[in-house]
Amino acid sequence: MRDSVSIVALIEIRAEHTSPVREQLANAEFVEAFYELIGRYNIGIIINVSTKEDLFNIVTSIRTIPGIEETRTHLIQDGVVL
């Protein structure tokens, strides 16, 4: 891996767990950006990781949050920060 890579994680949550999941993810130290979405996925977050182990540990911790149904994780190849 490069020095660090940015990851987009799309997260589907159960409706009754929206508030606690939102609070937990919005306050997580690894989250650089947090978005509420409309569609299949309810939350999108951006994180930066330095190692594959960091990526694995963060994704594993996200998946253990009660109410999370599914996650999709994508590496950001290129982009422009506005």
TACORBEL-V415433 format. One record per pair of residues at least 12 apart in sequence whose C-alpha atoms are under 7 Angstrom apart, sorted by the first residue. I is the first residue (numbers start at 1). J is the second residue. If there is no record, write none. Layout:
{{I	J} {I	J}}
This chain:
{{1	51} {3	50} {4	48} {4	49} {4	50} {5	48} {5	49} {5	50} {6	46} {6	47} {6	48} {6	49} {6	75} {6	76} {7	46} {7	47} {7	48} {7	73} {7	74} {7	75} {7	76} {8	44} {8	45} {8	46} {8	47} {8	73} {8	74} {8	75} {8	76} {9	44} {9	45} {9	46} {9	71} {9	72} {9	73} {9	74} {10	41} {10	43} {10	44} {10	45} {10	71} {10	72} {10	73} {11	41} {11	42} {11	43} {11	44} {11	70} {11	71} {11	72} {12	40} {12	41} {12	42} {12	43} {12	68} {12	69} {12	70} {12	71} {13	42} {13	67} {13	68} {13	69} {14	67} {14	68} {14	69} {17	67} {21	67} {30	47} {31	45} {31	46} {31	47} {32	46} {32	47} {33	45} {33	46} {34	46}}
